[in-house]
Amino acid sequence: ALAGSERDPGLDLDAMQSLSHYWEGVRRQYSPFEADMRAGTSDVYNHEMPGGQYTNLREQARAIGLEHRWPEVSRAYADVNQLFGDIVKVTPTSKVVGDMALFMVANDLTPADVRNPAREIDFPESVVQLFRGELGYPADGFPKDLEARILRGAQPVEGRVGATLADVDLDAARTKAETAIGRQVTDTDLASYLMYPKVFTDFAHHRKQFGDVARIPTPAFFYGLSDLDEISVDIDKGKTLVIRQTGRSDTVDEEGKIKVFFELNGQPRAVRVAKAGIQGTGTARPLAKDGDPKQVGAPMPGMIATVSIKPGQKVKKGDALLSLEAMKMETLLTAPEDGTIAAIHVKPGETVQAKELLVELS
């Protein structure tokens, strides 16, 4: 519009078109992560999800095996919004509503179940933080009956939660971060650690084990190599790895893995890789019995983040047992009644499926 005027920005239209072609190709590589919306929908007037939350929540649902129940997740989002008092849904409150919606669908909970004081529910940690006031308060507050149920007798924060934060000893925090990841940290690393200690620590360990995976070409990173495919990976200035896949075995081992053969700069190598769609034949973890308060099962698929107990330990109803992490959502599982820890069937880092038995009480 400004071409030929005194404010002509001098844009090169051909160069801009080349960028369009580039991003068109990039989007094809990332197509599996699209929200898969093929048309406009009026359903937004029912669930009231912000656009970014819609795509994030749909991906979360896909990751924990609930994609086929997306209409139920959408309805649950609207139900949770009303349960919470019809709150303003922006980052991060919209995520909390989404966490609770997924939790309800994964556990087949209705709004009546959530309100029922006789029903024992381990709410997602983000929901507890919301009602505790860590994200602020709606103008009219939260529904008092639900607040009392979620906080289990704990008192919400008074006033602005940021005003109660203690000062950070940056030197001590830096030492703690360096101990956690086994190397010196930069100021940027320290800032990341202070804001997201677990996420940063996991990232640092991943980087230590695998290096900078961003250097792998996108198609190879997402989809792997087919037989006889060859790629080059620039790991540093003047240092290039040439990787060529040469074949794979047809035999699937007891863990559901096959051998993949490849050459690294001409040297033959092999690696075991999980075969898609194949279950390992190892011993499956038993399922928790419905209605048995002495058995604690997984409320949804996820990874065991922490285990706070040990066999023989006495616990009271409501004591923390372990935490489960599923697609940016953490749930703290607590003791359903007083008792003694009879058995622990999981350890941190293990992946579990919904309803698998995690802890037994006696």
C-alpha positions as a Markdown table, in Angstrom:
| # | Residue | x | y | z |
|---|---|---|---|---|
| 1 | Ala | 0.0 | 0.0 | 0.0 |
| 2 | Leu | 2.9 | 2.4 | 0.7 |
| 3 | Ala | 4.9 | 1.4 | -2.4 |
| 4 | Gly | 6.0 | 4.5 | -4.5 |
| 5 | Ser | 5.3 | 6.9 | -1.6 |
| 6 | Glu | 7.7 | 8.7 | 0.7 |
| 7 | Arg | 7.0 | 5.9 | 3.2 |
| 8 | Asp | 7.8 | 3.1 | 0.9 |
| 9 | Pro | 9.3 | 0.4 | 3.2 |
| 10 | Gly | 11.2 | -1.2 | 0.3 |
| 11 | Leu | 9.8 | -4.7 | 0.8 |
| 12 | Asp | 10.9 | -7.3 | -1.7 |
| 13 | Leu | 7.7 | -9.1 | -2.7 |
| 14 | Asp | 9.7 | -12.0 | -4.3 |
| 15 | Ala | 11.6 | -12.5 | -1.0 |
| 16 | Met | 8.3 | -12.4 | 0.9 |
| 17 | Gln | 6.9 | -15.1 | -1.4 |
| 18 | Ser | 9.9 | -17.3 | -0.8 |
| 19 | Leu | 9.1 | -17.1 | 2.9 |
| 20 | Ser | 5.5 | -18.1 | 2.2 |
| 21 | His | 6.7 | -21.2 | 0.3 |
| 22 | Tyr | 9.1 | -22.1 | 3.2 |
| 23 | Trp | 6.4 | -21.9 | 5.9 |
| 24 | Glu | 4.0 | -23.8 | 3.7 |
| 25 | Gly | 6.5 | -26.7 | 3.7 |
| 26 | Val | 7.1 | -26.4 | 7.4 |
| 27 | Arg | 3.4 | -26.6 | 8.2 |
| 28 | Arg | 3.1 | -29.9 | 6.3 |
| 29 | Gln | 5.8 | -31.3 | 8.6 |
| 30 | Tyr | 3.8 | -30.2 | 11.7 |
| 31 | Ser | 0.4 | -31.2 | 10.4 |
| 32 | Pro | -0.1 | -34.1 | 12.9 |
| 33 | Phe | -0.1 | -31.4 | 15.7 |
| 34 | Glu | -2.8 | -29.3 | 14.1 |
| 35 | Ala | -6.1 | -29.1 | 16.0 |
| 36 | Asp | -7.8 | -30.8 | 13.1 |
| 37 | Met | -10.6 | -28.3 | 12.8 |
| 38 | Arg | -12.0 | -28.5 | 9.3 |
| 39 | Ala | -14.7 | -25.8 | 9.6 |
| 40 | Gly | -15.9 | -23.1 | 11.8 |
| 41 | Thr | -18.0 | -24.1 | 14.8 |
| 42 | Ser | -20.6 | -22.4 | 17.0 |
| 43 | Asp | -19.7 | -24.7 | 19.9 |
| 44 | Val | -17.5 | -21.9 | 21.2 |
| 45 | Tyr | -20.6 | -20.3 | 22.6 |
| 46 | Asn | -21.2 | -23.4 | 24.7 |
| 47 | His | -17.7 | -24.2 | 26.0 |
| 48 | Glu | -16.2 | -20.6 | 25.9 |
| 49 | Met | -12.6 | -21.9 | 25.3 |
| 50 | Pro | -10.1 | -19.3 | 24.2 |
| 51 | Gly | -8.6 | -20.3 | 20.8 |
| 52 | Gly | -5.1 | -21.2 | 22.1 |
| 53 | Gln | -6.6 | -23.2 | 24.9 |
| 54 | Tyr | -8.8 | -25.1 | 22.4 |
| 55 | Thr | -5.8 | -26.4 | 20.4 |
| 56 | Asn | -3.7 | -27.1 | 23.6 |
| 57 | Leu | -6.5 | -29.0 | 25.3 |
| 58 | Arg | -7.3 | -31.0 | 22.2 |
| 59 | Glu | -3.6 | -32.1 | 22.0 |
| 60 | Gln | -3.6 | -32.9 | 25.7 |
| 61 | Ala | -6.7 | -35.1 | 25.1 |
| 62 | Arg | -5.0 | -36.8 | 22.3 |
| 63 | Ala | -1.9 | -37.5 | 24.3 |
| 64 | Ile | -3.7 | -39.2 | 27.2 |
| 65 | Gly | -6.0 | -41.3 | 24.9 |
| 66 | Leu | -9.2 | -39.2 | 25.1 |
| 67 | Glu | -9.2 | -37.7 | 21.6 |
| 68 | His | -12.2 | -39.9 | 20.6 |
| 69 | Arg | -14.1 | -38.4 | 23.6 |
| 70 | Trp | -13.5 | -34.8 | 22.6 |
| 71 | Pro | -17.2 | -33.9 | 22.5 |
| 72 | Glu | -17.4 | -35.0 | 26.2 |
| 73 | Val | -14.2 | -33.0 | 27.0 |
| 74 | Ser | -15.8 | -29.9 | 25.4 |
| 75 | Arg | -19.0 | -30.3 | 27.4 |
| 76 | Ala | -17.0 | -31.0 | 30.6 |
| 77 | Tyr | -15.1 | -27.7 | 30.0 |
| 78 | Ala | -18.5 | -25.9 | 30.1 |
| 79 | Asp | -19.5 | -27.8 | 33.2 |
| 80 | Val | -16.3 | -27.0 | 35.0 |
| 81 | Asn | -16.6 | -23.3 | 34.1 |
| 82 | Gln | -20.0 | -23.2 | 35.9 |
| 83 | Leu | -18.7 | -25.3 | 38.8 |
| 84 | Phe | -15.9 | -22.7 | 39.3 |
| 85 | Gly | -18.4 | -19.8 | 39.2 |
| 86 | Asp | -18.3 | -18.8 | 35.5 |
| 87 | Ile | -14.8 | -17.4 | 35.8 |
| 88 | Val | -12.8 | -15.3 | 33.3 |
| 89 | Lys | -10.9 | -17.9 | 31.2 |
| 90 | Val | -7.5 | -16.5 | 30.2 |
| 91 | Thr | -4.0 | -17.9 | 30.6 |
| 92 | Pro | -3.5 | -19.6 | 33.1 |
| 93 | Thr | -7.1 | -19.9 | 34.4 |
| 94 | Ser | -8.3 | -21.4 | 31.1 |
| 95 | Lys | -5.7 | -24.2 | 31.5 |
| 96 | Val | -7.0 | -25.0 | 35.0 |
| 97 | Val | -10.5 | -25.4 | 33.7 |
| 98 | Gly | -9.1 | -27.7 | 30.9 |
| 99 | Asp | -7.2 | -29.8 | 33.4 |
| 100 | Met | -10.3 | -30.4 | 35.4 |
| 101 | Ala | -12.4 | -31.2 | 32.3 |
| 102 | Leu | -9.8 | -33.8 | 31.2 |
| 103 | Phe | -9.7 | -35.2 | 34.8 |
| 104 | Met | -13.5 | -35.5 | 34.9 |
| 105 | Val | -13.8 | -37.3 | 31.5 |
| 106 | Ala | -10.8 | -39.6 | 32.3 |
| 107 | Asn | -12.5 | -40.6 | 35.5 |
| 108 | Asp | -16.1 | -40.5 | 34.3 |
| 109 | Leu | -17.1 | -37.9 | 36.8 |
| 110 | Thr | -20.2 | -35.7 | 36.6 |
| 111 | Pro | -20.6 | -32.3 | 38.1 |
| 112 | Ala | -22.8 | -33.9 | 40.8 |
| 113 | Asp | -19.8 | -36.3 | 41.6 |
| 114 | Val | -17.5 | -33.3 | 41.9 |
| 115 | Arg | -19.9 | -31.6 | 44.3 |
| 116 | Asn | -20.7 | -34.7 | 46.3 |
| 117 | Pro | -18.8 | -34.4 | 49.7 |
| 118 | Ala | -19.0 | -38.2 | 50.2 |
| 119 | Arg | -17.0 | -38.8 | 46.9 |
| 120 | Glu | -13.2 | -38.9 | 47.5 |
| 121 | Ile | -11.5 | -37.0 | 44.7 |
| 122 | Asp | -7.8 | -36.1 | 44.3 |
| 123 | Phe | -8.2 | -32.9 | 42.4 |
| 124 | Pro | -5.4 | -31.8 | 39.9 |
| 125 | Glu | -2.8 | -29.7 | 41.6 |
| 126 | Ser | -3.6 | -26.8 | 39.3 |
| 127 | Val | -7.2 | -26.8 | 40.6 |
| 128 | Val | -5.9 | -26.7 | 44.2 |
| 129 | Gln | -3.6 | -23.8 | 43.4 |
| 130 | Leu | -6.4 | -21.9 | 41.7 |
| 131 | Phe | -8.8 | -22.2 | 44.7 |
| 132 | Arg | -5.9 | -21.5 | 47.1 |
| 133 | Gly | -5.7 | -18.1 | 45.4 |
| 134 | Glu | -2.3 | -18.5 | 43.8 |
| 135 | Leu | -3.6 | -17.2 | 40.5 |
| 136 | Gly | -5.7 | -14.4 | 42.0 |
| 137 | Tyr | -9.5 | -14.4 | 42.7 |
| 138 | Pro | -12.5 | -13.8 | 40.6 |
| 139 | Ala | -14.5 | -10.6 | 41.5 |
| 140 | Asp | -17.1 | -12.6 | 43.3 |
| 141 | Gly | -14.8 | -15.3 | 44.7 |
| 142 | Phe | -15.1 | -19.0 | 44.2 |
| 143 | Pro | -18.2 | -21.1 | 45.3 |
| 144 | Lys | -17.6 | -21.7 | 49.0 |
| 145 | Asp | -18.8 | -25.3 | 49.1 |
| 146 | Leu | -16.4 | -26.3 | 46.3 |
| 147 | Glu | -13.6 | -24.2 | 47.7 |
| 148 | Ala | -13.9 | -26.0 | 51.1 |
| 149 | Arg | -14.0 | -29.4 | 49.3 |
| 150 | Ile | -10.9 | -28.8 | 47.2 |
| 151 | Leu | -8.8 | -27.2 | 49.9 |
| 152 | Arg | -9.7 | -29.8 | 52.5 |
| 153 | Gly | -9.6 | -27.4 | 55.4 |
| 154 | Ala | -6.6 | -25.4 | 54.3 |
| 155 | Gln | -7.1 | -21.6 | 54.2 |
| 156 | Pro | -6.9 | -19.7 | 50.9 |
| 157 | Val | -4.3 | -17.0 | 50.5 |
| 158 | Glu | -5.4 | -13.6 | 51.7 |
| 159 | Gly | -4.7 | -10.7 | 49.3 |
| 160 | Arg | -2.3 | -10.8 | 46.4 |
| 161 | Val | -0.2 | -14.0 | 46.5 |
| 162 | Gly | 2.8 | -12.2 | 45.1 |
| 163 | Ala | 3.0 | -10.0 | 48.1 |
| 164 | Thr | 3.7 | -13.1 | 50.3 |
| 165 | Leu | 6.6 | -14.5 | 48.2 |
| 166 | Ala | 9.9 | -14.6 | 50.1 |
| 167 | Asp | 13.0 | -13.0 | 48.6 |
| 168 | Val | 15.2 | -15.4 | 46.6 |
| 169 | Asp | 18.8 | -16.0 | 47.6 |
| 170 | Leu | 20.2 | -16.0 | 44.0 |
| 171 | Asp | 23.6 | -17.5 | 45.0 |
| 172 | Ala | 21.9 | -20.4 | 47.0 |
| 173 | Ala | 19.5 | -21.0 | 44.1 |
| 174 | Arg | 22.3 | -21.0 | 41.6 |
| 175 | Thr | 24.2 | -23.6 | 43.7 |
| 176 | Lys | 21.0 | -25.7 | 44.0 |
| 177 | Ala | 20.4 | -25.6 | 40.2 |
| 178 | Glu | 24.0 | -26.5 | 39.4 |
| 179 | Thr | 23.7 | -29.5 | 41.8 |
| 180 | Ala | 20.5 | -30.6 | 40.2 |
| 181 | Ile | 21.8 | -30.6 | 36.6 |
| 182 | Gly | 25.5 | -31.3 | 37.2 |
| 183 | Arg | 27.0 | -28.2 | 35.4 |
| 184 | Gln | 27.4 | -24.5 | 35.8 |
| 185 | Val | 24.3 | -22.4 | 34.9 |
| 186 | Thr | 24.1 | -19.1 | 33.1 |
| 187 | Asp | 21.9 | -16.2 | 34.3 |
| 188 | Thr | 19.3 | -17.3 | 31.7 |
| 189 | Asp | 19.4 | -20.9 | 33.0 |
| 190 | Leu | 18.9 | -19.6 | 36.5 |
| 191 | Ala | 15.9 | -17.5 | 35.6 |
| 192 | Ser | 14.4 | -20.6 | 33.9 |
| 193 | Tyr | 15.1 | -22.7 | 36.9 |
| 194 | Leu | 13.5 | -20.2 | 39.3 |
| 195 | Met | 10.3 | -20.0 | 37.3 |
| 196 | Tyr | 10.1 | -23.7 | 36.2 |
| 197 | Pro | 12.4 | -25.8 | 38.3 |
| 198 | Lys | 11.2 | -29.2 | 37.2 |
| 199 | Val | 10.7 | -28.3 | 33.6 |
| 200 | Phe | 14.2 | -26.8 | 33.4 |
| 201 | Thr | 15.8 | -29.7 | 35.2 |
| 202 | Asp | 14.1 | -32.2 | 32.9 |
| 203 | Phe | 15.2 | -30.2 | 29.9 |
| 204 | Ala | 18.8 | -30.0 | 31.1 |
| 205 | His | 19.0 | -33.8 | 31.7 |
| 206 | His | 17.5 | -34.4 | 28.2 |
| 207 | Arg | 20.1 | -32.1 | 26.7 |
| 208 | Lys | 22.9 | -33.8 | 28.6 |
| 209 | Gln | 21.8 | -37.2 | 27.4 |
| 210 | Phe | 20.9 | -36.4 | 23.7 |
| 211 | Gly | 22.5 | -33.1 | 22.9 |
| 212 | Asp | 20.8 | -30.4 | 20.9 |
| 213 | Val | 18.0 | -32.4 | 19.1 |
| 214 | Ala | 16.9 | -29.2 | 17.3 |
| 215 | Arg | 19.8 | -29.9 | 14.9 |
| 216 | Ile | 18.0 | -33.0 | 13.6 |
| 217 | Pro | 16.0 | -32.3 | 10.4 |
| 218 | Thr | 12.3 | -32.0 | 11.3 |
| 219 | Pro | 11.0 | -34.9 | 9.2 |
| 220 | Ala | 13.6 | -37.2 | 10.8 |
| 221 | Phe | 12.9 | -36.0 | 14.3 |
| 222 | Phe | 9.1 | -36.5 | 14.0 |
| 223 | Tyr | 8.8 | -39.5 | 11.8 |
| 224 | Gly | 12.2 | -41.3 | 11.8 |
| 225 | Leu | 14.0 | -42.7 | 8.8 |
| 226 | Ser | 12.8 | -45.2 | 6.3 |
| 227 | Asp | 15.2 | -48.0 | 5.1 |
| 228 | Leu | 18.1 | -46.6 | 3.1 |
| 229 | Asp | 17.2 | -43.0 | 4.0 |
| 230 | Glu | 20.3 | -40.7 | 4.7 |
| 231 | Ile | 20.5 | -37.4 | 6.5 |
| 232 | Ser | 23.3 | -35.1 | 7.6 |
| 233 | Val | 23.3 | -33.4 | 11.0 |
| 234 | Asp | 25.5 | -30.4 | 11.6 |
| 235 | Ile | 26.5 | -30.6 | 15.3 |
| 236 | Asp | 29.1 | -27.8 | 15.3 |
| 237 | Lys | 31.0 | -25.7 | 12.9 |
| 238 | Gly | 32.7 | -28.0 | 10.5 |
| 239 | Lys | 31.3 | -31.1 | 12.2 |
| 240 | Thr | 28.7 | -33.1 | 10.4 |
| 241 | Leu | 27.2 | -36.5 | 11.1 |
| 242 | Val | 26.0 | -38.5 | 8.2 |
| 243 | Ile | 23.4 | -41.0 | 9.3 |
| 244 | Arg | 22.0 | -43.7 | 7.0 |
| 245 | Gln | 19.5 | -46.3 | 8.0 |
| 246 | Thr | 20.3 | -49.7 | 6.5 |
| 247 | Gly | 17.5 | -51.9 | 7.7 |
| 248 | Arg | 15.6 | -53.4 | 10.6 |
| 249 | Ser | 14.8 | -56.7 | 12.2 |
| 250 | Asp | 11.4 | -58.3 | 12.0 |
| 251 | Thr | 11.6 | -59.9 | 15.4 |
| 252 | Val | 9.9 | -58.1 | 18.2 |
| 253 | Asp | 11.3 | -58.7 | 21.7 |
| 254 | Glu | 9.5 | -59.0 | 25.0 |
| 255 | Glu | 9.5 | -55.2 | 25.5 |
| 256 | Gly | 7.8 | -54.6 | 22.1 |
| 257 | Lys | 11.0 | -53.4 | 20.5 |
| 258 | Ile | 12.9 | -54.2 | 17.3 |
| 259 | Lys | 16.5 | -53.6 | 16.2 |
| 260 | Val | 17.1 | -50.8 | 13.7 |
| 261 | Phe | 20.5 | -50.9 | 11.9 |
| 262 | Phe | 22.2 | -47.7 | 10.6 |
| 263 | Glu | 25.5 | -46.2 | 9.7 |
| 264 | Leu | 27.1 | -43.3 | 11.5 |
| 265 | Asn | 29.7 | -41.7 | 9.3 |
| 266 | Gly | 30.1 | -45.1 | 7.6 |
| 267 | Gln | 30.4 | -47.1 | 10.8 |
| 268 | Pro | 27.6 | -49.7 | 11.3 |
| 269 | Arg | 25.5 | -49.3 | 14.5 |
| 270 | Ala | 22.3 | -50.8 | 15.9 |
| 271 | Val | 19.6 | -49.5 | 18.3 |
| 272 | Arg | 16.5 | -51.0 | 19.8 |
| 273 | Val | 13.3 | -49.0 | 19.1 |
| 274 | Ala | 9.8 | -49.5 | 20.3 |
| 275 | Lys | 7.6 | -50.8 | 17.4 |
| 276 | Ala | 4.4 | -48.7 | 17.0 |
| 277 | Gly | 1.2 | -50.5 | 17.9 |
| 278 | Ile | 3.0 | -53.4 | 19.6 |
| 279 | Gln | 2.6 | -54.1 | 23.3 |
| 280 | Gly | 5.5 | -55.6 | 25.3 |
| 281 | Thr | 4.9 | -59.1 | 26.7 |
| 282 | Gly | 6.3 | -58.2 | 30.1 |
| 283 | Thr | 4.3 | -58.5 | 33.2 |
| 284 | Ala | 1.4 | -56.1 | 33.1 |
| 285 | Arg | 0.6 | -54.0 | 36.1 |
| 286 | Pro | -2.8 | -55.1 | 37.7 |
| 287 | Leu | -5.7 | -52.7 | 37.8 |
| 288 | Ala | -7.1 | -51.2 | 41.0 |
| 289 | Lys | -10.4 | -52.6 | 42.1 |
| 290 | Asp | -13.3 | -50.1 | 41.9 |
| 291 | Gly | -14.6 | -49.1 | 45.2 |
| 292 | Asp | -11.8 | -50.6 | 47.2 |
| 293 | Pro | -10.3 | -47.8 | 49.4 |
| 294 | Lys | -7.2 | -49.8 | 50.1 |
| 295 | Gln | -6.2 | -49.7 | 46.5 |
| 296 | Val | -5.0 | -46.5 | 44.8 |
| 297 | Gly | -5.2 | -46.5 | 41.0 |
| 298 | Ala | -4.1 | -44.1 | 38.4 |
| 299 | Pro | -6.8 | -41.5 | 37.6 |
| 300 | Met | -5.5 | -41.2 | 34.0 |
| 301 | Pro | -2.4 | -42.2 | 31.9 |
| 302 | Gly | 0.7 | -40.4 | 32.8 |
| 303 | Met | 4.2 | -40.5 | 34.3 |
| 304 | Ile | 5.0 | -41.0 | 38.0 |
| 305 | Ala | 6.6 | -37.7 | 39.1 |
| 306 | Thr | 7.3 | -38.3 | 42.8 |
| 307 | Val | 6.7 | -41.0 | 45.4 |
| 308 | Ser | 6.4 | -39.6 | 48.9 |
| 309 | Ile | 6.0 | -42.9 | 50.8 |
| 310 | Lys | 7.7 | -46.2 | 51.6 |
| 311 | Pro | 6.4 | -49.7 | 52.5 |
| 312 | Gly | 5.4 | -50.0 | 56.1 |
| 313 | Gln | 4.8 | -46.3 | 56.5 |
| 314 | Lys | 1.7 | -45.3 | 58.4 |
| 315 | Val | -0.5 | -42.7 | 56.7 |
| 316 | Lys | -3.6 | -40.8 | 57.6 |
| 317 | Lys | -6.5 | -40.0 | 55.2 |
| 318 | Gly | -5.4 | -37.2 | 52.9 |
| 319 | Asp | -1.7 | -37.7 | 53.3 |
| 320 | Ala | 0.3 | -37.4 | 50.0 |
| 321 | Leu | 1.2 | -40.7 | 48.4 |
| 322 | Leu | 2.6 | -39.8 | 45.0 |
| 323 | Ser | 2.1 | -37.4 | 42.2 |
| 324 | Leu | 1.2 | -38.2 | 38.6 |
| 325 | Glu | 2.1 | -36.0 | 35.6 |
| 326 | Ala | 0.2 | -36.1 | 32.3 |
| 327 | Met | 0.7 | -33.5 | 29.6 |
| 328 | Lys | 1.5 | -30.5 | 31.8 |
| 329 | Met | -1.1 | -31.5 | 34.4 |
| 330 | Glu | 0.0 | -32.8 | 37.8 |
| 331 | Thr | -2.2 | -34.6 | 40.2 |
| 332 | Leu | -1.3 | -35.4 | 43.8 |
| 333 | Leu | -2.8 | -38.7 | 44.9 |
| 334 | Thr | -3.6 | -38.9 | 48.6 |
| 335 | Ala | -4.5 | -41.7 | 51.0 |
| 336 | Pro | -8.2 | -42.5 | 50.8 |
| 337 | Glu | -8.2 | -43.6 | 54.5 |
| 338 | Asp | -6.0 | -44.2 | 57.4 |
| 339 | Gly | -3.7 | -47.2 | 57.1 |
| 340 | Thr | -0.2 | -48.6 | 56.4 |
| 341 | Ile | 1.5 | -48.8 | 53.1 |
| 342 | Ala | 1.5 | -52.5 | 52.1 |
| 343 | Ala | 2.9 | -52.2 | 48.6 |
| 344 | Ile | 4.1 | -49.6 | 46.1 |
| 345 | His | 4.0 | -50.8 | 42.5 |
| 346 | Val | 5.6 | -47.8 | 40.8 |
| 347 | Lys | 8.7 | -45.6 | 41.0 |
| 348 | Pro | 9.4 | -42.1 | 39.7 |
| 349 | Gly | 9.8 | -41.9 | 35.9 |
| 350 | Glu | 7.6 | -44.9 | 35.1 |
| 351 | Thr | 4.6 | -44.5 | 32.8 |
| 352 | Val | 1.2 | -45.9 | 33.9 |
| 353 | Gln | -2.1 | -46.3 | 32.2 |
| 354 | Ala | -5.5 | -45.3 | 33.6 |
| 355 | Lys | -6.8 | -47.4 | 36.6 |
| 356 | Glu | -3.5 | -49.3 | 37.0 |
| 357 | Leu | -2.8 | -50.2 | 40.6 |
| 358 | Leu | -0.2 | -47.9 | 42.1 |
| 359 | Val | -0.3 | -48.3 | 45.9 |
| 360 | Glu | -1.9 | -50.8 | 48.3 |
| 361 | Leu | -2.9 | -50.0 | 51.9 |
| 362 | Ser | -3.4 | -52.4 | 54.8 |
